[in-house]
Amino acid sequence: WSLRGLLIYLGEQEVNVFRCPRPRFAVTVLAAITATMLTAAPPSAAAEGDRWMPAPGQAFNDGWKPLDGLGATYRPCQEVRWHFDRGSEGPDRNTMINDIRSGLATLEPHTGLKFVEIDNADSADLNFRWGDLVAEGWGSNVAGIGGPDGYGEGSVAFSNSVDWTLNKWEGRDWRRLEWPRPDLGPGWYSWKEGPGREALVVHEVMHAMGFDHVKDFTSIMYPQGAIPNNRGNLSSGDIAGLNTMYLNNPCSSEVSSDNSEESIPPAGLEISKPDRYYGTRVLRASVDDEGFMRAAIRTRLSKGQPLWVEVYTCDSADCEEYTTVSEKKIRVKKRGRAAFMVKVAQDQFVAVWDNDDELLVQWTVS
């Protein structure tokens, strides 16, 4: 499955006016709305081992909520490797790395996770990047998007054009920024207020960790996160959710040290260049040391159409005879995208089929 919680920050203007010695101000207040995209049905809790999963029918009324009733993206006590692609970063936004580091440090004591910065995006469990979110179809006022890309993997993108990602919003504190408005006359000013940019980072990372929006206006996960509620800080509900989904759970057996033979992951797995059909594009594809392959594709199919991800082995030289190892159904989401995660081993094949049994893309695992 793959789920993305998309935090969209809009600049909405309200105007109050006064002049020096009470200058007139045009007021800009940041507001937020979100959407979520589910690209496949989740596996059962048992299939995911130690990750926290909600009980069937569990209600969430304590100021926090998992995305669409699903569970935690990461395992308890996991070392979450993260990477920030700064390739398209402008000089007026070049301190965002500081807010990412401080935002992750804010989350660590409430989750038990350890966030470790690395240089390789392909090996990261959490990827940050800059993006032209307007060109990507998210709108001109979107500051960031974020969410899980599958179990154990999440991503966050920041807009390279909106005001709130500029360096002047670096940090966590609530602030009021003022500037003169000579176009309105002598002594006129505009002002904008809101939390520092770290609040955006924490909100997006919590989406990537598996958290949805809530109706508690004191929460950093409240859709209009820039109103003067908790001023960009974690609420008691936020902390309760972080503790429940992560901190209060025993460390996963996958995380703890174990020298048994069963704990040794498959070594050196690689996936081939994909064979693509019917205009299918591969947005990303990787396989980790534990044998989990993660991929995201873009198809020409419309939202809601089913896809099947099949892992199989060939039983004959021409593969006329084969054995299906696993098969899962996913669904196409917005803009033809779909994502999945499957367990693979050497000499297996991973194929994605549409509802007419047409092959869209295939990889070989070696």
CORDA-V956860 format. One record per residue. N is the residue number from 1. RES is the residue in one small letter. SS is DSSP state (~ for helix, > for strand, _ for the rest). D_CENTER is the distance of its C-alpha to the mean C-alpha in Angstrom with 2 decimals. Layout:
n: (N,N)
res: (RES,RES)
ss: (SS,SS)
d_center: (D_CENTER,D_CENTER)
This chain:
n: (1,2,3,4,5,6,7,8,9,10,11,12,13,14,15,16,17,18,19,20,21,22,23,24,25,26,27,28,29,30,31,32,33,34,35,36,37,38,39,40,41,42,43,44,45,46,47,48,49,50,51,52,53,54,55,56,57,58,59,60,61,62,63,64,65,66,67,68,69,70,71,72,73,74,75,76,77,78,79,80,81,82,83,84,85,86,87,88,89,90,91,92,93,94,95,96,97,98,99,100,101,102,103,104,105,106,107,108,109,110,111,112,113,114,115,116,117,118,119,120,121,122,123,124,125,126,127,128,129,130,131,132,133,134,135,136,137,138,139,140,141,142,143,144,145,146,147,148,149,150,151,152,153,154,155,156,157,158,159,160,161,162,163,164,165,166,167,168,169,170,171,172,173,174,175,176,177,178,179,180,181,182,183,184,185,186,187,188,189,190,191,192,193,194,195,196,197,198,199,200,201,202,203,204,205,206,207,208,209,210,211,212,213,214,215,216,217,218,219,220,221,222,223,224,225,226,227,228,229,230,231,232,233,234,235,236,237,238,239,240,241,242,243,244,245,246,247,248,249,250,251,252,253,254,255,256,257,258,259,260,261,262,263,264,265,266,267,268,269,270,271,272,273,274,275,276,277,278,279,280,281,282,283,284,285,286,287,288,289,290,291,292,293,294,295,296,297,298,299,300,301,302,303,304,305,306,307,308,309,310,311,312,313,314,315,316,317,318,319,320,321,322,323,324,325,326,327,328,329,330,331,332,333,334,335,336,337,338,339,340,341,342,343,344,345,346,347,348,349,350,351,352,353,354,355,356,357,358,359,360,361,362,363,364,365,366)
res: (w,s,l,r,g,l,l,i,y,l,g,e,q,e,v,n,v,f,r,c,p,r,p,r,f,a,v,t,v,l,a,a,i,t,a,t,m,l,t,a,a,p,p,s,a,a,a,e,g,d,r,w,m,p,a,p,g,q,a,f,n,d,g,w,k,p,l,d,g,l,g,a,t,y,r,p,c,q,e,v,r,w,h,f,d,r,g,s,e,g,p,d,r,n,t,m,i,n,d,i,r,s,g,l,a,t,l,e,p,h,t,g,l,k,f,v,e,i,d,n,a,d,s,a,d,l,n,f,r,w,g,d,l,v,a,e,g,w,g,s,n,v,a,g,i,g,g,p,d,g,y,g,e,g,s,v,a,f,s,n,s,v,d,w,t,l,n,k,w,e,g,r,d,w,r,r,l,e,w,p,r,p,d,l,g,p,g,w,y,s,w,k,e,g,p,g,r,e,a,l,v,v,h,e,v,m,h,a,m,g,f,d,h,v,k,d,f,t,s,i,m,y,p,q,g,a,i,p,n,n,r,g,n,l,s,s,g,d,i,a,g,l,n,t,m,y,l,n,n,p,c,s,s,e,v,s,s,d,n,s,e,e,s,i,p,p,a,g,l,e,i,s,k,p,d,r,y,y,g,t,r,v,l,r,a,s,v,d,d,e,g,f,m,r,a,a,i,r,t,r,l,s,k,g,q,p,l,w,v,e,v,y,t,c,d,s,a,d,c,e,e,y,t,t,v,s,e,k,k,i,r,v,k,k,r,g,r,a,a,f,m,v,k,v,a,q,d,q,f,v,a,v,w,d,n,d,d,e,l,l,v,q,w,t,v,s)
ss: (_,_,>,>,>,>,>,>,>,>,>,>,>,>,>,>,_,_,_,_,_,_,_,>,>,>,>,>,>,>,>,>,>,>,>,>,>,>,_,>,_,_,_,_,_,~,~,~,_,_,_,_,_,_,_,_,_,_,_,_,_,_,_,_,_,>,~,~,~,_,_,_,_,_,_,_,_,_,>,>,>,>,>,>,>,_,_,_,_,_,~,~,~,_,_,~,~,~,~,~,~,~,~,~,~,~,~,~,~,~,~,_,_,>,>,>,>,_,_,_,~,~,~,_,_,>,>,>,>,>,>,_,_,_,_,_,_,_,_,_,_,_,_,>,>,>,>,>,>,>,_,_,>,>,>,>,>,>,>,_,_,_,~,~,~,_,~,~,~,_,_,_,_,_,>,>,>,>,>,>,_,_,_,_,_,_,_,>,>,>,>,>,>,>,_,_,~,~,~,~,~,~,~,~,~,~,~,~,~,_,>,_,_,>,_,_,_,_,_,_,_,>,_,_,_,_,_,_,_,_,_,_,_,_,_,~,~,~,~,~,~,~,~,~,~,~,~,_,_,_,_,_,_,_,_,_,_,_,_,_,~,~,~,_,_,_,_,_,_,_,>,_,_,_,>,>,_,_,_,_,>,>,>,>,>,>,>,_,_,_,_,>,>,>,>,>,>,>,_,_,_,_,_,_,_,>,>,>,>,>,>,>,>,>,_,_,_,_,_,_,_,>,>,>,>,>,>,>,>,>,>,_,_,~,~,~,>,>,>,>,>,>,>,_,_,_,_,_,>,>,>,>,>,_,_,_,_,_,>,>,>,>,>,>,>,_)
d_center: (12.85,9.46,7.74,5.63,6.59,8.05,10.00,13.12,15.81,19.30,22.45,25.15,28.63,31.25,34.52,36.87,39.83,42.35,44.25,45.49,46.54,43.88,42.02,40.35,36.57,34.15,31.16,27.54,25.14,21.37,19.96,16.62,15.74,12.73,12.31,10.51,10.96,12.17,13.21,15.32,17.17,16.09,18.66,20.92,20.44,23.17,21.46,18.65,21.18,20.32,16.85,17.39,17.82,19.35,23.01,24.09,24.70,23.38,23.29,21.16,23.32,22.84,20.37,17.14,15.63,13.17,11.18,14.08,16.06,14.07,13.75,12.07,9.55,11.82,15.62,17.77,18.92,16.67,16.69,13.11,13.76,11.83,12.83,13.02,14.52,17.06,19.14,19.23,19.34,22.32,24.74,24.09,20.43,21.11,20.63,16.86,16.75,18.79,16.44,13.55,16.18,17.61,14.48,13.63,17.38,17.37,15.04,16.98,20.17,18.65,16.64,18.84,16.05,17.09,14.79,16.65,16.44,17.47,18.74,17.53,14.21,15.34,15.77,12.56,10.30,7.65,8.15,8.76,11.02,13.34,13.92,16.54,14.49,17.92,18.81,15.58,16.73,14.76,17.91,19.77,18.57,14.78,13.73,9.96,7.05,3.38,2.27,4.31,6.46,9.32,11.13,10.79,7.95,4.28,3.73,4.83,8.13,11.18,14.25,17.31,19.72,19.24,21.28,18.81,17.21,20.80,22.26,24.42,21.54,20.91,20.91,20.39,23.70,24.51,26.63,28.91,29.35,32.62,34.19,37.61,38.20,41.50,41.03,41.69,44.65,45.71,43.88,40.93,37.38,33.82,31.31,27.62,26.12,22.78,20.76,19.92,16.82,15.65,14.97,12.36,10.69,11.13,9.99,6.55,6.37,8.01,5.71,3.44,7.20,8.25,9.90,11.21,13.56,17.10,20.55,21.56,21.92,22.06,18.45,15.76,13.77,16.68,15.93,18.52,17.29,19.81,22.94,25.12,24.01,22.80,22.52,18.97,19.75,18.55,20.76,22.60,20.44,17.20,19.06,20.44,17.12,15.83,19.27,19.42,16.21,16.64,19.68,22.39,21.85,23.97,22.62,21.79,24.60,22.24,21.66,25.29,27.93,30.07,32.70,33.48,33.62,31.05,28.35,28.79,25.95,26.97,27.69,26.93,25.32,24.64,23.76,25.96,25.44,24.51,27.29,26.03,27.89,28.03,25.88,22.78,20.44,18.27,15.07,14.48,16.20,16.86,18.66,18.57,21.64,21.30,21.70,18.30,17.59,14.19,14.40,13.19,16.14,17.46,20.69,23.42,23.19,22.53,19.88,20.79,22.87,22.74,22.16,23.33,21.98,25.05,25.72,29.47,32.34,35.45,38.75,40.98,41.23,40.45,37.75,39.79,39.45,36.03,34.33,31.00,29.06,26.17,24.98,22.09,21.60,18.46,18.40,17.77,15.49,15.55,17.19,18.12,14.82,14.38,12.61,14.14,15.02,18.75,21.19,23.61,26.77,29.15,31.10,28.86,27.52,24.27,24.85,23.12,25.71,25.90,27.94,31.11,30.72,30.11,28.30,25.32,24.19,25.29,24.85,27.32,26.43,28.90)
